[in-house]
Amino acid sequence: MKKPYQLGVTNLLEELRLRESTSEQLMTSLIARIDSREPAVHAWAHFDRAQALERARSADRHIRAGKSGELLGIPVGIKDVIDVHDMPTARGSPLFAGRIPERSATIVDRLEHAGGFVMGKTVTAEFAYLHPGPTRNPWNPAHTPGGSSMGSAAAVADGMVPVAIGTQTNGSVIRPAAFCGCVGYKPSQGLLPRTGVQPFSPTLDQLGIFTRSVPDAAIVTGALIGFDPKDPMSLSDMSLSPTDFMLRSQYQPPRLAVVRSPVWHLAEPTQRQRFEENVNALRAAGASVEDLDLGSAFETAHEALRIIMFAEGAVTFAKLHAQHSARLSPELNQLIEEGSRLRATRFEEAREQRLRLRTELSRRMMNCDAIVTPPARGEAPASLGHTGDPSFCTIWTLCGVPAITVPVGVGPLGLPLGLQLVGRFLEDPALLTVAQWCVQAIGLPERMPA
């Protein structure tokens, strides 16, 4: 029998609904897990045990009173670039140490409206960029957990919290989820609200979810989507509704497109071998599997994202750079300086290219239900000085399309490997349905670090 900290959102909601367990019992189990594992993993930027227990008890009182909510009683980790009004949000920088926001981000308000509660703040790389925080890979502390949503991925993978929220401007949800061995899901751009989230690149910034399973990701996302009038990228409530995220069975095997992107040469041999094994398993399970060449249009996609990210990042952090450059990391200072030298015409061309590529990707995916592709080069690198290469996420982030990674086993170093699936823009429910079919066809490893 599994311990409470080992359960995912779907099972926990069922146990809470049937009164087979309580949120307080869950929190007690999670605290014991954190006490055991946090000294080695360092996933949390802020965690108050007494506060977390009281929030769990409050949720139990709501349950006993007959109240309802899509996430009632579920604790959630929040990346430390997302404001929570009664917790410090330092954004991974000493410049904001001890900062308490006046109000919570919209996504946190939505979470609490659905009955969930913030358990604590998870570690982020500095301003959600490259300079890593103290988090280590829960499978081997000598290896990076990925980034920038490093604490969120590590906490979920290690059984410290059943769900966490992160952000992605290039590969900051998909890559750490793959490195740590949990599900990482980045919905279509504009579905999740960004108000109250530290901006980096307004054109590219997107929120994402870390869970233990695909159905868990669907449940959480359905509770959080919706129009945000203060977010210029936010989509109308008519785009998708919460009920669209009620996962349905895939009775017909899906049509899958195998994409070996322009950075395929960067994939390590173990990642390539596992990917080919996954493709063969999906074909054997009945999926229609065909290779898809993205074509020459996507060969400069990585440079387009870089231009947008650097140009907008330079604007976002210009004041901090002018006043506090000595307290910013060399990586961020370099981005600001390089981004400030970019010509406005190159920036606008890159933004226009982004929209063209989204349209072209949709056209190329007309005859498939989802793309399958690696989420990273391979296992997490044996370094704590950097968070790994996001290149295998870049095209999908640039286009703003939904992407999800699921764990598919381990490599020779004993570290997780993942499989990434990509859908058409705003066809998130279809992508999640296909992803769950693929998990059942391949088999999702139910392993957790010791």
Secondary structure, DSSP 8 states (H G I E B T S, - for coil): ---GGG--HHHHHHHHHTTSS-HHHHHHHHHHHHHHHHHHH--EEE--HHHHHHHHHHHHHHHHTT---TTTT-EEEEETTB--TTS---TTSGGGTT---SS--HHHHHHHHTT-EEEEEE--SGGGSSS--S---TT-TTS---SSSHHHHHHHHTTS-S-EEEEESSSTTHHHHHHHTSEEEE--TTSS--TTB--S-TTT-EEEEEESSHHHHHHHHHHH----TT-TT---TTT--GGGGS-----S--EEEE---TTGGGS-HHHHHHHHHHHHHHHHTT-EEEE----GGGTTHHHHHHHHHHHHHHHHTHHHHHHHGGGS-HHHHHHHHHHHTS-HHHHHHHHHHHHHHHHHHHHHTTT-SEEEE-SSSSS--S-SS-----HHHHHHHHHT--EEEEEEEE-TTS-EEEEEEE--TT-HHHHHHHHHHHHHHH--------
